[in-house]
């Protein structure tokens, strides 16, 4: 079975739909930030050293650690 794709796997400018989360504890924080399943997320850029990443969701730009972005599963 192929590994599910996460926000951390996206390329700059790519958009996808959030399908869920792989970590229950971190998902609470992400849900409070507006990262809801079914919402379109856009990957903006990665910081020069690779962490954090900047994404856009519901008109907001958010900065996430790579470890957090890895827990957000997406639909291709």
N, CA, C and O atoms as CSV, one atom per row, in Angstrom:
chain,resi,resn,atom,element,x,y,z
A,1,UNK,N,N,0.848,-1.182,0.000
A,1,UNK,CA,C,0.000,0.000,0.000
A,1,UNK,C,C,0.892,1.245,0.000
A,1,UNK,O,O,1.800,1.339,0.827
A,2,UNK,N,N,0.657,2.208,-0.911
A,2,UNK,CA,C,1.493,3.390,-0.977
A,2,UNK,C,C,1.299,4.297,0.236
A,2,UNK,O,O,0.217,4.377,0.817
A,3,UNK,N,N,2.390,4.977,0.594
A,3,UNK,CA,C,2.330,5.918,1.706
A,3,UNK,C,C,1.421,7.078,1.309
A,3,UNK,O,O,1.497,7.571,0.184
A,4,UNK,N,N,0.560,7.514,2.232
A,4,UNK,CA,C,-0.298,8.647,1.921
A,4,UNK,C,C,0.550,9.920,1.857
A,4,UNK,O,O,1.539,10.053,2.578
A,5,UNK,N,N,0.164,10.826,1.011
A,5,UNK,CA,C,0.907,12.061,0.813
A,5,UNK,C,C,0.512,13.065,1.892
A,5,UNK,O,O,-0.648,13.132,2.297
A,6,UNK,N,N,1.487,13.841,2.349
A,6,UNK,CA,C,1.227,14.852,3.372
A,6,UNK,C,C,1.549,16.242,2.829
A,6,UNK,O,O,2.130,16.377,1.752
A,7,UNK,N,N,1.169,17.266,3.580
A,7,UNK,CA,C,1.466,18.639,3.196
A,7,UNK,C,C,2.971,18.840,3.049
A,7,UNK,O,O,3.402,19.608,2.188
A,8,UNK,N,N,3.772,18.176,3.860
A,8,UNK,CA,C,5.234,18.301,3.778
A,8,UNK,C,C,5.779,17.795,2.446
A,8,UNK,O,O,6.887,18.168,2.061
A,9,UNK,N,N,5.029,16.956,1.735
A,9,UNK,CA,C,5.459,16.404,0.452
A,9,UNK,C,C,5.108,17.302,-0.734
A,9,UNK,O,O,5.502,17.017,-1.865
A,10,UNK,N,N,4.377,18.376,-0.484
A,10,UNK,CA,C,3.924,19.247,-1.564
A,10,UNK,C,C,5.055,20.135,-2.069
A,10,UNK,O,O,6.032,20.390,-1.365
A,11,UNK,N,N,4.896,20.600,-3.313
A,11,UNK,CA,C,5.854,21.520,-3.924
A,11,UNK,C,C,5.304,22.942,-3.831
A,11,UNK,O,O,4.090,23.123,-3.745
A,12,UNK,N,N,6.169,23.947,-3.846
A,12,UNK,CA,C,5.694,25.331,-3.813
A,12,UNK,C,C,4.692,25.612,-4.933
A,12,UNK,O,O,4.922,25.261,-6.090
A,13,UNK,N,N,3.579,26.250,-4.570
A,13,UNK,CA,C,2.525,26.570,-5.519
A,13,UNK,C,C,1.475,25.488,-5.677
A,13,UNK,O,O,0.419,25.740,-6.257
A,14,UNK,N,N,1.736,24.300,-5.179
A,14,UNK,CA,C,0.800,23.182,-5.302
A,14,UNK,C,C,-0.377,23.345,-4.339
A,14,UNK,O,O,-0.211,23.834,-3.221
A,15,UNK,N,N,-1.562,22.932,-4.781
A,15,UNK,CA,C,-2.734,22.929,-3.908
A,15,UNK,C,C,-3.257,21.507,-3.776
A,15,UNK,O,O,-3.062,20.674,-4.661
A,16,UNK,N,N,-3.918,21.245,-2.666
A,16,UNK,CA,C,-4.489,19.928,-2.407
A,16,UNK,C,C,-5.628,20.089,-1.398
A,16,UNK,O,O,-5.824,21.160,-0.823
A,17,UNK,N,N,-6.361,19.016,-1.201
A,17,UNK,CA,C,-7.464,19.002,-0.237
A,17,UNK,C,C,-7.033,18.176,0.969
A,17,UNK,O,O,-6.515,17.069,0.824
A,18,UNK,N,N,-7.252,18.723,2.152
A,18,UNK,CA,C,-6.907,18.008,3.387
A,18,UNK,C,C,-7.863,16.835,3.558
A,18,UNK,O,O,-9.081,17.003,3.500
A,19,UNK,N,N,-7.299,15.637,3.769
A,19,UNK,CA,C,-8.138,14.451,3.958
A,19,UNK,C,C,-8.204,14.012,5.414
A,19,UNK,O,O,-9.145,13.322,5.805
A,20,UNK,N,N,-7.223,14.401,6.221
A,20,UNK,CA,C,-7.232,13.996,7.625
A,20,UNK,C,C,-5.882,14.224,8.270
A,20,UNK,O,O,-5.055,14.990,7.776
A,21,UNK,N,N,-5.677,13.539,9.392
A,21,UNK,CA,C,-4.456,13.717,10.175
A,21,UNK,C,C,-3.946,12.362,10.633
A,21,UNK,O,O,-4.724,11.432,10.845
A,22,UNK,N,N,-2.632,12.260,10.782
A,22,UNK,CA,C,-2.044,10.997,11.227
A,22,UNK,C,C,-1.652,11.016,12.699
A,22,UNK,O,O,-1.205,9.999,13.230
A,23,UNK,N,N,-1.812,12.153,13.364
A,23,UNK,CA,C,-1.465,12.269,14.782
A,23,UNK,C,C,-2.608,12.956,15.517
A,23,UNK,O,O,-2.899,14.124,15.261
A,24,UNK,N,N,-3.254,12.241,16.426
A,24,UNK,CA,C,-4.424,12.774,17.133
A,24,UNK,C,C,-4.103,13.974,18.011
A,24,UNK,O,O,-4.909,14.900,18.103
A,25,UNK,N,N,-2.944,13.978,18.657
A,25,UNK,CA,C,-2.601,15.093,19.553
A,25,UNK,C,C,-2.356,16.382,18.784
A,25,UNK,O,O,-2.884,17.433,19.148
A,26,UNK,N,N,-1.568,16.309,17.737
A,26,UNK,CA,C,-1.269,17.504,16.947
A,26,UNK,C,C,-2.498,17.961,16.168
A,26,UNK,O,O,-2.653,19.154,15.907
A,27,UNK,N,N,-3.372,17.031,15.795
A,27,UNK,CA,C,-4.544,17.392,14.994
A,27,UNK,C,C,-5.442,18.394,15.712
A,27,UNK,O,O,-6.075,19.221,15.055
A,28,UNK,N,N,-5.515,18.344,17.030
A,28,UNK,CA,C,-6.352,19.294,17.775
A,28,UNK,C,C,-5.869,20.723,17.515
A,28,UNK,O,O,-6.674,21.612,17.237
A,29,UNK,N,N,-4.563,20.938,17.607
A,29,UNK,CA,C,-3.982,22.259,17.348
A,29,UNK,C,C,-4.255,22.692,15.906
A,29,UNK,O,O,-4.636,23.836,15.657
A,30,UNK,N,N,-4.060,21.776,14.964
A,30,UNK,CA,C,-4.244,22.099,13.556
A,30,UNK,C,C,-5.698,22.408,13.234
A,30,UNK,O,O,-5.975,23.318,12.453
A,31,UNK,N,N,-6.622,21.672,13.819
A,31,UNK,CA,C,-8.051,21.942,13.623
A,31,UNK,C,C,-8.406,23.329,14.145
A,31,UNK,O,O,-9.172,24.055,13.512
A,32,UNK,N,N,-7.853,23.698,15.295
A,32,UNK,CA,C,-8.103,25.031,15.857
A,32,UNK,C,C,-7.550,26.137,14.966
A,32,UNK,O,O,-8.049,27.262,14.990
A,33,UNK,N,N,-6.526,25.823,14.183
A,33,UNK,CA,C,-5.927,26.795,13.265
A,33,UNK,C,C,-6.708,26.890,11.948
A,33,UNK,O,O,-6.366,27.706,11.092
A,34,UNK,N,N,-7.747,26.072,11.775
A,34,UNK,CA,C,-8.568,26.120,10.572
A,34,UNK,C,C,-8.223,25.093,9.521
A,34,UNK,O,O,-8.755,25.149,8.413
A,35,UNK,N,N,-7.347,24.155,9.836
A,35,UNK,CA,C,-6.974,23.102,8.896
A,35,UNK,C,C,-7.981,21.953,9.022
A,35,UNK,O,O,-7.723,20.956,9.696
A,36,UNK,N,N,-9.107,22.111,8.375
A,36,UNK,CA,C,-10.205,21.150,8.472
A,36,UNK,C,C,-10.211,20.208,7.282
A,36,UNK,O,O,-9.896,20.620,6.166
A,37,UNK,N,N,-10.565,18.941,7.506
A,37,UNK,CA,C,-10.701,18.020,6.366
A,37,UNK,C,C,-11.679,18.583,5.337
A,37,UNK,O,O,-12.737,19.106,5.688
A,38,UNK,N,N,-11.311,18.469,4.071
A,38,UNK,CA,C,-12.131,18.999,2.986
A,38,UNK,C,C,-11.738,20.401,2.563
A,38,UNK,O,O,-12.241,20.906,1.559
A,39,UNK,N,N,-10.852,21.036,3.308
A,39,UNK,CA,C,-10.401,22.391,3.008
A,39,UNK,C,C,-9.209,22.354,2.044
A,39,UNK,O,O,-8.341,21.488,2.151
A,40,UNK,N,N,-9.180,23.286,1.123
A,40,UNK,CA,C,-8.064,23.388,0.181
A,40,UNK,C,C,-6.889,24.057,0.882
A,40,UNK,O,O,-7.050,25.076,1.553
A,41,UNK,N,N,-5.706,23.471,0.719
A,41,UNK,CA,C,-4.476,24.019,1.286
A,41,UNK,C,C,-3.505,24.279,0.138
A,41,UNK,O,O,-3.398,23.479,-0.792
A,42,UNK,N,N,-2.798,25.410,0.216
A,42,UNK,CA,C,-1.794,25.757,-0.797
A,42,UNK,C,C,-0.437,25.815,-0.115
A,42,UNK,O,O,-0.281,26.464,0.919
A,43,UNK,N,N,0.537,25.136,-0.694
A,43,UNK,CA,C,1.902,25.165,-0.169
A,43,UNK,C,C,2.603,26.367,-0.783
A,43,UNK,O,O,2.741,26.442,-2.004
A,44,UNK,N,N,3.048,27.307,0.044
A,44,UNK,CA,C,3.677,28.532,-0.455
A,44,UNK,C,C,5.184,28.379,-0.612
A,44,UNK,O,O,5.710,28.525,-1.715
A,45,UNK,N,N,5.885,28.086,0.486
A,45,UNK,CA,C,7.339,27.953,0.408
A,45,UNK,C,C,7.882,27.297,1.670
A,45,UNK,O,O,7.199,27.185,2.688
A,46,UNK,N,N,9.132,26.870,1.566
A,46,UNK,CA,C,9.881,26.321,2.695
A,46,UNK,C,C,10.931,27.340,3.096
A,46,UNK,O,O,11.511,28.001,2.234
A,47,UNK,N,N,11.183,27.476,4.385
A,47,UNK,CA,C,12.236,28.378,4.861
A,47,UNK,C,C,13.588,27.922,4.321
A,47,UNK,O,O,13.739,26.755,3.960
A,48,UNK,N,N,14.575,28.819,4.259
A,48,UNK,CA,C,15.873,28.472,3.664
A,48,UNK,C,C,16.537,27.212,4.232
A,48,UNK,O,O,17.213,26.499,3.490
A,49,UNK,N,N,16.369,26.927,5.496
A,49,UNK,CA,C,16.982,25.730,6.075
A,49,UNK,C,C,16.034,24.534,6.094
A,49,UNK,O,O,16.348,23.504,6.691
A,50,UNK,N,N,14.856,24.664,5.433
A,50,UNK,CA,C,13.939,23.543,5.300
A,50,UNK,C,C,12.858,23.440,6.352
A,50,UNK,O,O,11.989,22.574,6.248
A,51,UNK,N,N,12.881,24.278,7.348
A,51,UNK,CA,C,11.883,24.226,8.422
A,51,UNK,C,C,11.795,25.608,9.040
A,51,UNK,O,O,12.829,26.128,9.460
A,52,UNK,N,N,10.640,26.234,9.124
A,52,UNK,CA,C,9.288,25.760,8.881
A,52,UNK,C,C,8.865,25.915,7.418
A,52,UNK,O,O,9.654,26.303,6.556
A,53,UNK,N,N,7.589,25.597,7.171
A,53,UNK,CA,C,6.989,25.786,5.854
A,53,UNK,C,C,5.839,26.777,5.993
A,53,UNK,O,O,5.264,26.928,7.071
A,54,UNK,N,N,5.514,27.448,4.897
A,54,UNK,CA,C,4.392,28.392,4.886
A,54,UNK,C,C,3.303,27.830,3.979
A,54,UNK,O,O,3.558,27.465,2.831
A,55,UNK,N,N,2.084,27.768,4.514
A,55,UNK,CA,C,0.933,27.297,3.742
A,55,UNK,C,C,-0.175,28.337,3.828
A,55,UNK,O,O,-0.163,29.191,4.715
A,56,UNK,N,N,-1.122,28.265,2.916
A,56,UNK,CA,C,-2.311,29.105,2.952
A,56,UNK,C,C,-3.532,28.219,3.040
A,56,UNK,O,O,-3.644,27.221,2.327
A,57,UNK,N,N,-4.452,28.591,3.924
A,57,UNK,CA,C,-5.717,27.880,4.068
A,57,UNK,C,C,-6.780,28.887,4.483
A,57,UNK,O,O,-6.574,29.662,5.416
A,58,UNK,N,N,-7.905,28.879,3.798
A,58,UNK,CA,C,-9.030,29.776,4.088
A,58,UNK,C,C,-8.603,31.239,4.158
A,58,UNK,O,O,-9.081,31.984,5.013
A,59,UNK,N,N,-7.707,31.655,3.263
A,59,UNK,CA,C,-7.285,33.043,3.211
A,59,UNK,C,C,-6.231,33.439,4.224
A,59,UNK,O,O,-5.857,34.610,4.293
A,60,UNK,N,N,-5.745,32.498,5.008
A,60,UNK,CA,C,-4.721,32.771,6.015
A,60,UNK,C,C,-3.407,32.117,5.625
A,60,UNK,O,O,-3.392,31.001,5.105
A,61,UNK,N,N,-2.297,32.815,5.877
A,61,UNK,CA,C,-0.973,32.223,5.713
A,61,UNK,C,C,-0.520,31.712,7.070
A,61,UNK,O,O,-0.535,32.451,8.054
A,62,UNK,N,N,-0.118,30.446,7.123
A,62,UNK,CA,C,0.294,29.815,8.369
A,62,UNK,C,C,1.698,29.254,8.238
A,62,UNK,O,O,2.096,28.788,7.170
A,63,UNK,N,N,2.437,29.301,9.324
A,63,UNK,CA,C,3.766,28.713,9.381
A,63,UNK,C,C,3.680,27.457,10.239
A,63,UNK,O,O,3.198,27.496,11.371
A,64,UNK,N,N,4.154,26.338,9.684
A,64,UNK,CA,C,4.117,25.056,10.392
A,64,UNK,C,C,5.492,24.419,10.412
A,64,UNK,O,O,6.272,24.566,9.472
A,65,UNK,N,N,5.779,23.716,11.485
A,65,UNK,CA,C,6.984,22.897,11.521
A,65,UNK,C,C,6.795,21.740,10.538
A,65,UNK,O,O,5.668,21.322,10.271
A,66,UNK,N,N,7.890,21.233,10.010
A,66,UNK,CA,C,7.820,20.078,9.101
A,66,UNK,C,C,7.139,18.907,9.795
A,66,UNK,O,O,6.356,18.188,9.173
A,67,UNK,N,N,7.431,18.708,11.079
A,67,UNK,CA,C,6.828,17.595,11.816
A,67,UNK,C,C,5.308,17.735,11.879
A,67,UNK,O,O,4.596,16.731,11.869
A,68,UNK,N,N,4.806,18.965,11.944
A,68,UNK,CA,C,3.352,19.189,11.935
A,68,UNK,C,C,2.789,18.973,10.528
A,68,UNK,O,O,1.742,18.346,10.363
A,69,UNK,N,N,3.484,19.491,9.519
A,69,UNK,CA,C,3.027,19.342,8.134
A,69,UNK,C,C,2.983,17.877,7.719
A,69,UNK,O,O,2.143,17.490,6.907
A,70,UNK,N,N,3.873,17.060,8.266
A,70,UNK,CA,C,3.893,15.625,7.970
A,70,UNK,C,C,2.651,14.907,8.469
A,70,UNK,O,O,2.321,13.836,7.960
A,71,UNK,N,N,1.956,15.464,9.447
A,71,UNK,CA,C,0.772,14.803,10.011
A,71,UNK,C,C,-0.508,15.134,9.265
A,71,UNK,O,O,-1.547,14.536,9.542
A,72,UNK,N,N,-0.460,16.082,8.314
A,72,UNK,CA,C,-1.651,16.488,7.559
A,72,UNK,C,C,-1.685,15.692,6.259
A,72,UNK,O,O,-0.878,15.937,5.362
A,73,UNK,N,N,-2.607,14.749,6.150
A,73,UNK,CA,C,-2.721,13.947,4.937
A,73,UNK,C,C,-3.584,14.677,3.924
A,73,UNK,O,O,-4.532,15.376,4.282
A,74,UNK,N,N,-3.240,14.503,2.646
A,74,UNK,CA,C,-3.938,15.205,1.568
A,74,UNK,C,C,-4.381,14.247,0.484
A,74,UNK,O,O,-3.866,13.136,0.355
A,75,UNK,N,N,-5.355,14.707,-0.293
A,75,UNK,CA,C,-5.812,13.981,-1.478
A,75,UNK,C,C,-5.083,14.554,-2.679
A,75,UNK,O,O,-4.916,15.769,-2.785
A,76,UNK,N,N,-4.651,13.696,-3.578
A,76,UNK,CA,C,-3.946,14.173,-4.785
A,76,UNK,C,C,-4.947,14.625,-5.806
A,76,UNK,O,O,-4.567,15.061,-6.892
